[in-house]
C-alpha cells in the first residue's frame, strides 16, 4: 500500500517511492542497447541532464516510439548524466503516460518503496 511506504528526504525533497523512467526515442537509437547486441559483462546507458533523483537500481527503464513502449530494461545505477541499465528486451506495451518529447519522464510502475 502506497500509504505505508516510508519516505526519504533527498536534498530537501520528500519522495514517498521511487519511480520508473520513460524515454522517447527511435528503434534505431536502441539497436546497440538490445539484449544480444551488448557485450557480455557490459551495461548500456542513456545520457540525461543532471542526476535522476526519483528512480533507483531495480526500477524499469522504458523506451517509447511515441505510440507504444518498444523496449524495457532494469536500471542498474544512476549517476550524474547517465542511467545505466540491463540490455533491453524488445516489447510491445501500452504507454503508462504520454511520452516526453525530450529528456525523460518519471512514471508509476508499482509500489516499490525507496529504501
MOPAC internal coordinates of N, CA, C and O (Angstrom, degrees):
PM7 1SCF
backbone

  N    0.0000 0     0.00 0     0.00 0    0    0    0
  C    1.4486 1     0.00 0     0.00 0    1    0    0
  C    1.5256 1   108.32 1     0.00 0    2    1    0
  O    1.2310 1   120.16 1   -49.38 1    3    2    1
  N    1.3301 1   117.30 1   130.62 1    3    2    1
  C    1.4608 1   121.87 1  -177.32 1    5    3    2
  C    1.5193 1   112.39 1   -58.89 1    6    5    3
  O    1.2310 1   120.09 1   144.85 1    7    6    5
  N    1.3281 1   117.43 1   -35.15 1    7    6    5
  C    1.4626 1   120.76 1  -178.95 1    9    7    6
  C    1.5176 1   111.53 1   -64.50 1   10    9    7
  O    1.2310 1   120.10 1   157.87 1   11   10    9
  N    1.3205 1   117.41 1   -22.13 1   11   10    9
  C    1.4569 1   120.80 1  -178.60 1   13   11   10
  C    1.5206 1   113.42 1   -90.23 1   14   13   11
  O    1.2310 1   120.36 1   172.53 1   15   14   13
  N    1.3180 1   116.91 1    -7.47 1   15   14   13
  C    1.4600 1   119.76 1  -179.99 1   17   15   14
  C    1.5190 1   110.32 1   -66.25 1   18   17   15
  O    1.2310 1   121.19 1   -43.60 1   19   18   17
  N    1.3194 1   115.32 1   136.40 1   19   18   17
  C    1.4579 1   119.49 1   175.17 1   21   19   18
  C    1.5225 1   109.03 1   -72.08 1   22   21   19
  O    1.2310 1   120.66 1   -27.96 1   23   22   21
  N    1.3019 1   116.35 1   152.04 1   23   22   21
  C    1.4675 1   119.91 1   177.61 1   25   23   22
  C    1.5143 1   109.50 1  -106.68 1   26   25   23
  O    1.2310 1   121.52 1   -24.19 1   27   26   25
  N    1.2964 1   114.70 1   155.81 1   27   26   25
  C    1.4516 1   121.80 1  -179.27 1   29   27   26
  C    1.5277 1   108.24 1  -134.28 1   30   29   27
  O    1.2310 1   120.36 1   -42.92 1   31   30   29
  N    1.3068 1   116.91 1   137.08 1   31   30   29
  C    1.4561 1   121.19 1   177.47 1   33   31   30
  C    1.5236 1   108.34 1   -91.24 1   34   33   31
  O    1.2310 1   120.70 1   -52.70 1   35   34   33
  N    1.3163 1   116.27 1   127.30 1   35   34   33
  C    1.4564 1   121.30 1  -179.20 1   37   35   34
  C    1.5200 1   106.87 1  -127.56 1   38   37   35
  O    1.2310 1   121.09 1   -78.14 1   39   38   37
  N    1.3161 1   115.52 1   101.86 1   39   38   37
  C    1.4644 1   121.28 1  -177.32 1   41   39   38
  C    1.5263 1   111.31 1    53.36 1   42   41   39
  O    1.2310 1   121.15 1  -136.07 1   43   42   41
  N    1.3204 1   115.40 1    43.93 1   43   42   41
  C    1.4487 1   120.28 1   175.01 1   45   43   42
  C    1.5089 1   115.50 1    86.43 1   46   45   43
  O    1.2310 1   119.50 1   175.66 1   47   46   45
  N    1.3263 1   118.56 1    -4.34 1   47   46   45
  C    1.4618 1   121.95 1   179.69 1   49   47   46
  C    1.5227 1   108.35 1  -105.69 1   50   49   47
  O    1.2310 1   119.94 1   -53.38 1   51   50   49
  N    1.3022 1   117.72 1   126.62 1   51   50   49
  C    1.4615 1   121.19 1   179.96 1   53   51   50
  C    1.5242 1   108.54 1   -89.99 1   54   53   51
  O    1.2310 1   121.05 1   -58.78 1   55   54   53
  N    1.3108 1   115.60 1   121.22 1   55   54   53
  C    1.4589 1   121.84 1  -178.48 1   57   55   54
  C    1.5227 1   108.95 1  -115.47 1   58   57   55
  O    1.2310 1   119.33 1   -65.27 1   59   58   57
  N    1.3330 1   118.89 1   114.73 1   59   58   57
  C    1.4485 1   120.06 1  -178.30 1   61   59   58
  C    1.5182 1   113.47 1   -71.58 1   62   61   59
  O    1.2310 1   119.35 1   154.27 1   63   62   61
  N    1.3002 1   118.84 1   -25.73 1   63   62   61
  C    1.4676 1   121.42 1  -179.61 1   65   63   62
  C    1.5193 1   108.87 1  -161.99 1   66   65   63
  O    1.2310 1   121.01 1   -21.74 1   67   66   65
  N    1.3170 1   115.67 1   158.26 1   67   66   65
  C    1.4552 1   119.00 1   175.28 1   69   67   66
  C    1.5226 1   108.50 1   -82.91 1   70   69   67
  O    1.2310 1   121.12 1   -14.88 1   71   70   69
  N    1.3151 1   115.47 1   165.12 1   71   70   69
  C    1.4651 1   120.03 1  -174.29 1   73   71   70
  C    1.5216 1   110.44 1  -133.83 1   74   73   71
  O    1.2310 1   121.09 1   -17.50 1   75   74   73
  N    1.3269 1   115.52 1   162.50 1   75   74   73
  C    1.4509 1   121.79 1   174.49 1   77   75   74
  C    1.5286 1   108.57 1   -78.78 1   78   77   75
  O    1.2310 1   120.76 1   -12.68 1   79   78   77
  N    1.3327 1   116.15 1   167.32 1   79   78   77
  C    1.4574 1   122.15 1  -178.11 1   81   79   78
  C    1.5242 1   109.02 1  -120.42 1   82   81   79
  O    1.2310 1   120.65 1   -44.79 1   83   82   81
  N    1.3372 1   116.36 1   135.21 1   83   82   81
  C    1.4605 1   123.25 1   177.73 1   85   83   82
  C    1.5220 1   108.78 1  -118.29 1   86   85   83
  O    1.2310 1   120.95 1   -50.92 1   87   86   85
  N    1.3375 1   115.79 1   129.08 1   87   86   85
  C    1.4634 1   122.42 1  -178.78 1   89   87   86
  C    1.5187 1   108.19 1  -128.90 1   90   89   87
  O    1.2310 1   120.44 1   -42.17 1   91   90   89
  N    1.3385 1   116.76 1   137.83 1   91   90   89
  C    1.4633 1   120.46 1   175.87 1   93   91   90
  C    1.5156 1   109.27 1   -99.43 1   94   93   91
  O    1.2310 1   120.68 1   -48.64 1   95   94   93
  N    1.3346 1   116.31 1   131.36 1   95   94   93
  C    1.4589 1   121.74 1  -179.65 1   97   95   94
  C    1.5301 1   108.91 1  -159.75 1   98   97   95
  O    1.2310 1   120.52 1    13.18 1   99   98   97
  N    1.3127 1   116.60 1  -166.82 1   99   98   97
  C    1.4646 1   121.25 1   178.05 1  101   99   98
  C    1.5294 1   109.97 1  -110.56 1  102  101   99
  O    1.2310 1   121.03 1   -20.55 1  103  102  101
  N    1.3164 1   115.64 1   159.45 1  103  102  101
  C    1.4723 1   119.94 1   175.47 1  105  103  102
  C    1.5238 1   110.75 1   -59.90 1  106  105  103
  O    1.2310 1   120.70 1   141.53 1  107  106  105
  N    1.3346 1   116.26 1   -38.47 1  107  106  105
  C    1.4643 1   120.01 1  -179.78 1  109  107  106
  C    1.5228 1   111.69 1   -60.05 1  110  109  107
  O    1.2310 1   120.12 1   141.33 1  111  110  109
  N    1.3404 1   117.38 1   -38.67 1  111  110  109
  C    1.4625 1   121.11 1  -179.71 1  113  111  110
  C    1.5243 1   112.01 1   -68.25 1  114  113  111
  O    1.2310 1   120.29 1   160.77 1  115  114  113
  N    1.3313 1   117.04 1   -19.23 1  115  114  113
  C    1.4593 1   121.53 1  -178.31 1  117  115  114
  C    1.5234 1   113.77 1   -99.61 1  118  117  115
  O    1.2310 1   119.92 1   169.64 1  119  118  117
  N    1.3078 1   117.75 1   -10.36 1  119  118  117
  C    1.4671 1   122.03 1  -171.49 1  121  119  118
  C    1.5343 1   113.15 1   -50.16 1  122  121  119
  O    1.2310 1   119.60 1   135.53 1  123  122  121
  N    1.3094 1   118.37 1   -44.47 1  123  122  121
  C    1.4708 1   121.47 1  -177.45 1  125  123  122
  C    1.5327 1   112.75 1   -82.46 1  126  125  123
  O    1.2310 1   120.01 1   179.33 1  127  126  125
  N    1.3360 1   117.60 1    -0.67 1  127  126  125
  C    1.4642 1   122.06 1   179.53 1  129  127  126
  C    1.5369 1   112.07 1  -105.33 1  130  129  127
  O    1.2310 1   120.57 1  -177.82 1  131  130  129
  N    1.3230 1   116.52 1     2.18 1  131  130  129
  C    1.4629 1   121.69 1  -176.18 1  133  131  130
  C    1.5300 1   111.57 1   -83.21 1  134  133  131
  O    1.2310 1   121.72 1   -28.24 1  135  134  133
  N    1.3423 1   114.31 1   151.76 1  135  134  133
  C    1.4657 1   120.56 1   176.11 1  137  135  134
  C    1.5278 1   108.10 1   -54.91 1  138  137  135
  O    1.2310 1   120.18 1   -45.29 1  139  138  137
  N    1.3034 1   117.26 1   134.71 1  139  138  137
  C    1.4651 1   122.21 1  -177.98 1  141  139  138
  C    1.5162 1   112.61 1    94.56 1  142  141  139
  O    1.2310 1   120.14 1   161.64 1  143  142  141
  N    1.3252 1   117.33 1   -18.36 1  143  142  141
  C    1.4670 1   121.45 1   179.04 1  145  143  142
  C    1.5178 1   112.33 1  -104.78 1  146  145  143
  O    1.2310 1   120.28 1   161.23 1  147  146  145
  N    1.3325 1   117.07 1   -18.77 1  147  146  145
  C    1.4645 1   122.17 1  -177.82 1  149  147  146
  C    1.5261 1   109.09 1   -88.96 1  150  149  147
  O    1.2310 1   120.43 1   -45.31 1  151  150  149
  N    1.3244 1   116.78 1   134.69 1  151  150  149
  C    1.4582 1   121.83 1   178.07 1  153  151  150
  C    1.5272 1   109.52 1   -58.30 1  154  153  151
  O    1.2310 1   119.92 1   -49.87 1  155  154  153
  N    1.3372 1   117.75 1   130.13 1  155  154  153
  C    1.4664 1   120.22 1   178.57 1  157  155  154
  C    1.5337 1   111.48 1   -51.85 1  158  157  155
  O    1.2310 1   120.91 1   -44.30 1  159  158  157
  N    1.3228 1   115.86 1   135.70 1  159  158  157
  C    1.4577 1   121.33 1  -179.76 1  161  159  158
  C    1.5213 1   113.91 1    89.49 1  162  161  159
  O    1.2310 1   120.23 1   173.22 1  163  162  161
  N    1.3173 1   117.16 1    -6.78 1  163  162  161
  C    1.4603 1   121.57 1   178.97 1  165  163  162
  C    1.5224 1   110.45 1  -107.23 1  166  165  163
  O    1.2310 1   120.72 1   -25.84 1  167  166  165
  N    1.3309 1   116.23 1   154.16 1  167  166  165
  C    1.4521 1   121.68 1   175.76 1  169  167  166
  C    1.5201 1   109.42 1  -119.97 1  170  169  167
  O    1.2310 1   120.16 1   -44.87 1  171  170  169
  N    1.3224 1   117.30 1   135.13 1  171  170  169
  C    1.4631 1   119.24 1   173.91 1  173  171  170
  C    1.5284 1   109.74 1   -75.23 1  174  173  171
  O    1.2310 1   120.81 1   -14.60 1  175  174  173
  N    1.3292 1   116.06 1   165.40 1  175  174  173
  C    1.4637 1   120.52 1   176.80 1  177  175  174
  C    1.5180 1   109.68 1  -142.21 1  178  177  175
  O    1.2310 1   121.68 1   -16.31 1  179  178  177
  N    1.3208 1   114.39 1   163.69 1  179  178  177
  C    1.4646 1   122.21 1   175.66 1  181  179  178
  C    1.5207 1   106.96 1  -123.59 1  182  181  179
  O    1.2310 1   120.59 1   -49.08 1  183  182  181
  N    1.3206 1   116.47 1   130.92 1  183  182  181
  C    1.4624 1   120.58 1   178.74 1  185  183  182
  C    1.5265 1   109.90 1   -77.09 1  186  185  183
  O    1.2310 1   121.22 1   -44.81 1  187  186  185
  N    1.3263 1   115.28 1   135.19 1  187  186  185
  C    1.4646 1   122.01 1   177.67 1  189  187  186
  C    1.5227 1   108.69 1  -134.10 1  190  189  187
  O    1.2310 1   121.09 1   -16.29 1  191  190  189
  N    1.3053 1   115.52 1   163.71 1  191  190  189
  C    1.4551 1   120.97 1   175.99 1  193  191  190
  C    1.5298 1   108.24 1   -88.74 1  194  193  191
  O    1.2310 1   120.03 1   -57.46 1  195  194  193
  N    1.3140 1   117.54 1   122.54 1  195  194  193
  C    1.4602 1   121.02 1   179.86 1  197  195  194
  C    1.5100 1   112.35 1    81.69 1  198  197  195
  O    1.2310 1   121.01 1    17.04 1  199  198  197
  N    1.3202 1   115.67 1  -162.96 1  199  198  197
  C    1.4614 1   122.45 1   179.04 1  201  199  198
  C    1.5172 1   109.24 1  -114.10 1  202  201  199
  O    1.2310 1   119.85 1   -59.17 1  203  202  201
  N    1.3205 1   117.89 1   120.83 1  203  202  201
  C    1.4725 1   119.89 1   177.22 1  205  203  202
  C    1.5247 1   110.36 1   -59.88 1  206  205  203
  O    1.2310 1   119.91 1   -53.24 1  207  206  205
  N    1.3146 1   117.78 1   126.76 1  207  206  205
  C    1.4594 1   122.02 1  -174.82 1  209  207  206
  C    1.5264 1   113.84 1  -108.39 1  210  209  207
  O    1.2310 1   120.05 1   164.72 1  211  210  209
  N    1.3421 1   117.50 1   -15.28 1  211  210  209
  C    1.4668 1   119.49 1  -175.19 1  213  211  210
  C    1.5212 1   113.52 1  -106.87 1  214  213  211
  O    1.2310 1   120.69 1  -165.25 1  215  214  213
  N    1.3275 1   116.28 1    14.75 1  215  214  213
  C    1.4600 1   120.09 1   177.99 1  217  215  214
  C    1.5228 1   108.53 1  -134.21 1  218  217  215
  O    1.2310 1   120.75 1    -6.51 1  219  218  217
  N    1.3222 1   116.16 1   173.49 1  219  218  217
  C    1.4611 1   120.58 1  -177.94 1  221  219  218
  C    1.5185 1   109.80 1  -160.52 1  222  221  219
  O    1.2310 1   121.02 1    -8.36 1  223  222  221
  N    1.3216 1   115.66 1   171.64 1  223  222  221
  C    1.4617 1   121.56 1   175.83 1  225  223  222
  C    1.5221 1   109.37 1   -55.39 1  226  225  223
  O    1.2310 1   121.24 1   -42.11 1  227  226  225
  N    1.3186 1   115.23 1   137.89 1  227  226  225
  C    1.4593 1   121.12 1   179.56 1  229  227  226
  C    1.5184 1   113.75 1    99.11 1  230  229  227
  O    1.2310 1   120.03 1   162.22 1  231  230  229
  N    1.3312 1   117.56 1   -17.78 1  231  230  229
  C    1.4623 1   120.87 1   177.17 1  233  231  230
  C    1.5231 1   108.94 1   -80.63 1  234  233  231
  O    1.2310 1   120.20 1   -14.58 1  235  234  233
  N    1.3165 1   117.22 1   165.42 1  235  234  233
  C    1.4607 1   121.86 1   179.65 1  237  235  234
  C    1.5212 1   111.57 1   -87.40 1  238  237  235
  O    1.2310 1   121.37 1   -32.85 1  239  238  237
  N    1.3224 1   114.99 1   147.15 1  239  238  237
  C    1.4502 1   121.60 1   168.20 1  241  239  238
  C    1.5238 1   105.62 1  -116.48 1  242  241  239
  O    1.2310 1   120.94 1   -56.37 1  243  242  241
  N    1.3252 1   115.82 1   123.63 1  243  242  241
  C    1.4620 1   122.99 1  -175.19 1  245  243  242
  C    1.5170 1   109.19 1  -113.23 1  246  245  243
  O    1.2310 1   120.71 1   -41.48 1  247  246  245
  N    1.3230 1   116.24 1   138.52 1  247  246  245
  C    1.4622 1   120.83 1   177.53 1  249  247  246
  C    1.5233 1   108.62 1  -118.09 1  250  249  247
  O    1.2310 1   121.20 1   -47.01 1  251  250  249
  N    1.3258 1   115.31 1   132.99 1  251  250  249
  C    1.4581 1   122.29 1  -176.36 1  253  251  250
  C    1.5229 1   110.76 1  -119.10 1  254  253  251
  O    1.2310 1   121.24 1   -30.27 1  255  254  253
  N    1.3256 1   115.23 1   149.73 1  255  254  253
  C    1.4588 1   120.53 1   172.08 1  257  255  254
  C    1.5286 1   110.25 1   -94.49 1  258  257  255
  O    1.2310 1   120.40 1  -173.37 1  259  258  257
  N    1.3297 1   116.85 1     6.63 1  259  258  257
  C    1.4590 1   122.40 1  -178.41 1  261  259  258
  C    1.5060 1   112.70 1   103.98 1  262  261  259
  O    1.2310 1   120.74 1   158.24 1  263  262  261
  N    1.3407 1   116.18 1   -21.76 1  263  262  261
  C    1.4582 1   121.19 1  -179.84 1  265  263  262
  C    1.5269 1   112.48 1  -115.60 1  266  265  263
  O    1.2310 1   120.42 1   143.66 1  267  266  265
  N    1.3213 1   116.80 1   -36.34 1  267  266  265
  C    1.4637 1   122.94 1  -177.18 1  269  267  266
  C    1.5235 1   109.44 1  -141.00 1  270  269  267
  O    1.2310 1   120.44 1   -18.27 1  271  270  269
  N    1.3289 1   116.76 1   161.73 1  271  270  269
  C    1.4596 1   121.06 1   168.86 1  273  271  270
  C    1.5219 1   105.70 1   -79.35 1  274  273  271
  O    1.2310 1   120.34 1   -55.35 1  275  274  273
  N    1.3282 1   116.95 1   124.65 1  275  274  273
  C    1.4651 1   121.02 1  -174.33 1  277  275  274
  C    1.5260 1   113.26 1  -109.27 1  278  277  275
  O    1.2310 1   120.31 1   164.45 1  279  278  277
  N    1.3352 1   117.02 1   -15.55 1  279  278  277
  C    1.4707 1   120.44 1   179.94 1  281  279  278
  C    1.5259 1   108.83 1  -154.03 1  282  281  279
  O    1.2310 1   121.58 1   -29.13 1  283  282  281
  N    1.3353 1   114.59 1   150.87 1  283  282  281
  C    1.4608 1   120.90 1  -178.11 1  285  283  282
  C    1.5216 1   109.11 1  -143.02 1  286  285  283
  O    1.2310 1   121.21 1   -39.33 1  287  286  285
  N    1.3331 1   115.29 1   140.67 1  287  286  285
  C    1.4602 1   121.87 1   175.19 1  289  287  286
  C    1.5183 1   109.68 1  -141.61 1  290  289  287
  O    1.2310 1   121.03 1    -0.84 1  291  290  289
  N    1.3217 1   115.64 1   179.16 1  291  290  289
  C    1.4606 1   121.98 1   178.80 1  293  291  290
  C    1.5212 1   107.94 1  -114.51 1  294  293  291
  O    1.2310 1   120.54 1   -52.92 1  295  294  293
  N    1.3207 1   116.56 1   127.08 1  295  294  293
  C    1.4620 1   121.23 1  -179.35 1  297  295  294
  C    1.5271 1   109.53 1   -66.03 1  298  297  295
  O    1.2310 1   121.23 1   -49.77 1  299  298  297
  N    1.3275 1   115.25 1   130.23 1  299  298  297
  C    1.4582 1   121.07 1   178.49 1  301  299  298
  C    1.5145 1   111.90 1   -99.76 1  302  301  299
  O    1.2310 1   120.85 1   145.32 1  303  302  301
  N    1.3489 1   115.98 1   -34.68 1  303  302  301
  C    1.4614 1   120.49 1  -178.24 1  305  303  302
  C    1.5244 1   109.22 1  -163.78 1  306  305  303
  O    1.2310 1   120.84 1   -32.35 1  307  306  305
  N    1.3122 1   115.99 1   147.65 1  307  306  305
  C    1.4634 1   120.93 1   171.62 1  309  307  306
  C    1.5213 1   107.76 1  -120.57 1  310  309  307
  O    1.2310 1   121.00 1   -38.49 1  311  310  309
  N    1.3096 1   115.69 1   141.51 1  311  310  309
  C    1.4565 1   121.39 1   179.11 1  313  311  310
  C    1.5183 1   108.24 1  -151.00 1  314  313  311
  O    1.2310 1   120.41 1    -7.68 1  315  314  313
  N    1.2904 1   116.82 1   172.32 1  315  314  313
  C    1.4573 1   121.52 1   178.20 1  317  315  314
  C    1.5324 1   109.82 1   -52.68 1  318  317  315
  O    1.2310 1   120.84 1   -63.45 1  319  318  317
  N    1.3273 1   116.00 1   116.55 1  319  318  317
  C    1.4610 1   121.29 1   174.62 1  321  319  318
  C    1.5133 1   117.26 1    82.87 1  322  321  319
  O    1.2310 1   119.38 1   177.24 1  323  322  321
  N    1.3540 1   118.79 1    -2.76 1  323  322  321
  C    1.4685 1   119.46 1  -176.97 1  325  323  322
  C    1.5175 1   112.46 1  -148.67 1  326  325  323
  O    1.2310 1   121.97 1   -33.65 1  327  326  325
  N    1.3276 1   113.83 1   146.35 1  327  326  325
  C    1.4644 1   121.87 1   167.76 1  329  327  326
  C    1.5226 1   105.62 1  -118.67 1  330  329  327
  O    1.2310 1   120.26 1   -62.54 1  331  330  329
  N    1.3273 1   117.10 1   117.46 1  331  330  329
  C    1.4640 1   123.11 1   177.45 1  333  331  330
  C    1.5240 1   108.34 1   -91.41 1  334  333  331
  O    1.2310 1   119.81 1   -37.98 1  335  334  333
  N    1.3217 1   117.96 1   142.02 1  335  334  333
  C    1.4636 1   120.77 1  -176.93 1  337  335  334
  C    1.5198 1   111.30 1  -151.27 1  338  337  335
  O    1.2310 1   121.55 1   -15.00 1  339  338  337
  N    1.3346 1   114.63 1   165.00 1  339  338  337
  C    1.4603 1   120.66 1   177.62 1  341  339  338
  C    1.5291 1   109.44 1   -67.04 1  342  341  339
  O    1.2310 1   120.26 1   -23.06 1  343  342  341
  N    1.3470 1   117.11 1   156.94 1  343  342  341
  C    1.4618 1   118.65 1   173.87 1  345  343  342
  C    1.5301 1   109.41 1   -52.28 1  346  345  343
  O    1.2310 1   121.21 1   -41.17 1  347  346  345
  N    1.3255 1   115.28 1   138.83 1  347  346  345
  C    1.4571 1   121.62 1  -172.16 1  349  347  346
  C    1.5206 1   113.41 1   -76.62 1  350  349  347
  O    1.2310 1   121.63 1   -33.32 1  351  350  349
  N    1.3184 1   114.49 1   146.68 1  351  350  349
  C    1.4597 1   121.59 1   172.66 1  353  351  350
  C    1.5158 1   108.46 1  -103.55 1  354  353  351
  O    1.2310 1   121.02 1   -40.90 1  355  354  353
  N    1.3143 1   115.65 1   139.10 1  355  354  353
  C    1.4579 1   121.88 1   177.16 1  357  355  354
  C    1.5299 1   108.49 1   -72.80 1  358  357  355
  O    1.2310 1   120.13 1   -53.42 1  359  358  357
  N    1.3262 1   117.35 1   126.58 1  359  358  357
  C    1.4563 1   122.17 1   178.67 1  361  359  358
  C    1.5243 1   109.60 1  -135.58 1  362  361  359
  O    1.2310 1   120.87 1   -11.79 1  363  362  361
  N    1.3044 1   115.95 1   168.21 1  363  362  361
  C    1.4664 1   122.93 1   173.39 1  365  363  362
  C    1.5227 1   105.82 1  -139.45 1  366  365  363
  O    1.2310 1   120.85 1   -88.15 1  367  366  365
  N    1.3378 1   115.97 1    91.85 1  367  366  365
  C    1.4602 1   122.09 1  -173.92 1  369  367  366
  C    1.5241 1   110.55 1  -127.99 1  370  369  367
  O    1.2310 1   121.16 1   -21.83 1  371  370  369
  N    1.3198 1   115.39 1   158.17 1  371  370  369
  C    1.4580 1   120.61 1   174.37 1  373  371  370
  C    1.5183 1   109.11 1   -67.50 1  374  373  371
  O    1.2310 1   121.04 1   -28.94 1  375  374  373
  N    1.3229 1   115.63 1   151.06 1  375  374  373
  C    1.4606 1   120.81 1   177.11 1  377  375  374
  C    1.5242 1   110.23 1   -73.24 1  378  377  375
  O    1.2310 1   119.88 1   -42.93 1  379  378  377
  N    1.3356 1   117.84 1   137.07 1  379  378  377
  C    1.4602 1   120.54 1   176.35 1  381  379  378
  C    1.5331 1   112.10 1   -78.23 1  382  381  379
  O    1.2310 1   120.47 1   163.80 1  383  382  381
  N    1.3434 1   116.70 1   -16.20 1  383  382  381
  C    1.4620 1   123.25 1  -179.60 1  385  383  382
  C    1.5226 1   107.50 1  -164.98 1  386  385  383
  O    1.2310 1   120.27 1   -10.60 1  387  386  385
  N    1.3248 1   117.08 1   169.40 1  387  386  385
  C    1.4539 1   119.73 1   174.65 1  389  387  386
  C    1.5205 1   108.63 1   -63.39 1  390  389  387
  O    1.2310 1   119.92 1   -50.29 1  391  390  389
  N    1.3328 1   117.75 1   129.71 1  391  390  389
  C    1.4613 1   119.53 1  -178.69 1  393  391  390
  C    1.5243 1   111.02 1   -71.90 1  394  393  391
  O    1.2310 1   120.28 1   -30.33 1  395  394  393
  N    1.3237 1   117.08 1   149.67 1  395  394  393
  C    1.4628 1   120.06 1   177.66 1  397  395  394
  C    1.5257 1   109.88 1   -74.74 1  398  397  395
  O    1.2310 1   119.99 1   -32.09 1  399  398  397
  N    1.3210 1   117.63 1   147.91 1  399  398  397
  C    1.4564 1   119.78 1   177.08 1  401  399  398
  C    1.5334 1   110.58 1   -78.89 1  402  401  399
  O    1.2310 1   120.67 1   154.87 1  403  402  401
  N    1.3430 1   116.33 1   -25.13 1  403  402  401
  C    1.4648 1   122.24 1   176.38 1  405  403  402
  C    1.5157 1   108.09 1  -140.26 1  406  405  403
  O    1.2310 1   120.53 1   -26.08 1  407  406  405
  N    1.3151 1   116.59 1   153.92 1  407  406  405
  C    1.4516 1   120.48 1   176.90 1  409  407  406
  C    1.5162 1   112.45 1    69.13 1  410  409  407
  O    1.2310 1   120.57 1    35.41 1  411  410  409
  N    1.3260 1   116.52 1  -144.59 1  411  410  409
  C    1.4535 1   120.42 1  -179.54 1  413  411  410
  C    1.5170 1   109.21 1  -137.44 1  414  413  411
  O    1.2310 1   121.49 1   -11.32 1  415  414  413
  N    1.3295 1   114.76 1   168.68 1  415  414  413
  C    1.4532 1   121.49 1  -179.25 1  417  415  414
  C    1.5216 1   107.91 1  -134.17 1  418  417  415
  O    1.2310 1   120.48 1   -40.53 1  419  418  417
  N    1.3307 1   116.68 1   139.47 1  419  418  417
  C    1.4577 1   120.60 1   174.34 1  421  419  418
  C    1.5217 1   108.42 1   -81.28 1  422  421  419
  O    1.2310 1   120.68 1   -44.05 1  423  422  421
  N    1.3304 1   116.31 1   135.95 1  423  422  421
  C    1.4622 1   121.21 1   177.34 1  425  423  422
  C    1.5211 1   109.35 1  -132.59 1  426  425  423
  O    1.2310 1   121.47 1   -28.35 1  427  426  425
  N    1.3105 1   114.80 1   151.65 1  427  426  425
  C    1.4533 1   119.51 1   177.70 1  429  427  426
  C    1.5119 1   108.73 1   -77.08 1  430  429  427
  O    1.2310 1   121.65 1   -46.85 1  431  430  429
  N    1.3318 1   114.44 1   133.15 1  431  430  429
  C    1.4485 1   118.74 1  -178.86 1  433  431  430
  C    1.5234 1   112.88 1  -134.07 1  434  433  431
  O    1.2310 1   120.66 1  -169.52 1  435  434  433
  N    1.3085 1   116.35 1    10.48 1  435  434  433
  C    1.4561 1   119.11 1  -178.55 1  437  435  434
  C    1.5030 1   110.52 1   152.12 1  438  437  435
  O    1.2310 1   120.84 1     4.27 1  439  438  437
  N    1.2965 1   116.00 1  -175.73 1  439  438  437
  C    1.4482 1   121.07 1  -174.94 1  441  439  438
  C    1.5117 1   114.06 1  -106.66 1  442  441  439
  O    1.2310 1   119.92 1  -152.30 1  443  442  441
  N    1.2977 1   117.75 1    27.70 1  443  442  441
  C    1.4596 1   120.75 1  -179.91 1  445  443  442
  C    1.5331 1   109.17 1   -72.34 1  446  445  443
  O    1.2310 1   119.93 1   -56.19 1  447  446  445
  N    1.2854 1   117.75 1   123.81 1  447  446  445
  C    1.4589 1   122.52 1  -178.38 1  449  447  446
  C    1.5106 1   111.68 1   -85.50 1  450  449  447
  O    1.2310 1   120.83 1   -26.79 1  451  450  449
  N    1.3206 1   116.01 1   153.21 1  451  450  449
  C    1.4528 1   121.90 1   172.10 1  453  451  450
  C    1.5132 1   107.69 1   -70.81 1  454  453  451
  O    1.2310 1   120.03 1   -48.54 1  455  454  453
  N    1.3111 1   117.54 1   131.46 1  455  454  453
  C    1.4710 1   121.07 1  -179.24 1  457  455  454
  C    1.5090 1   111.27 1   -73.94 1  458  457  455
  O    1.2310 1   120.10 1   180.00 1  459  458  457

